[in-house]
Amino acid sequence: MGYNRTKRGTGGESRSGKNWMSAMGILFIVMAIIIALRNLYFVSTYYSLGFYIDNYTNGQINNEKFVIAMIIAGVILLYWGYFKKKENHGLHGEQEWRRFNDGK
């Protein structure tokens, strides 16, 4: 059917969609949200919501600071995966070489 994204008529298999950086960025952001919600549940059952918010703004290194770092890293990976990939100014790989030579 049409589920596979490979071209079989070009002699070899070239795959499109190898954007692993954006997938890792989404994974980082989703995991940060899960950790933040878990911390909100555990902290708010024992302490107040103000204590939870204070963990984001105090000077100690704690789990909430890692949530912020994971969100920043996820956004950087998303940016790198989606926008840096489109700034390809030359032929770099086998897929581009095939695309260039199939046009003859």
Secondary structure, 3 states (H helix, E strand, C coil): CCCCCECCCCCCCCECCCCHHHHHHHHHHHHHHHHHHHHHHHHHHHCCHHHHHHHHHCCCCCHHHHHHHHHHHHHHHHHHHHCCCCCCCCCCCHHHHHHHHCCC
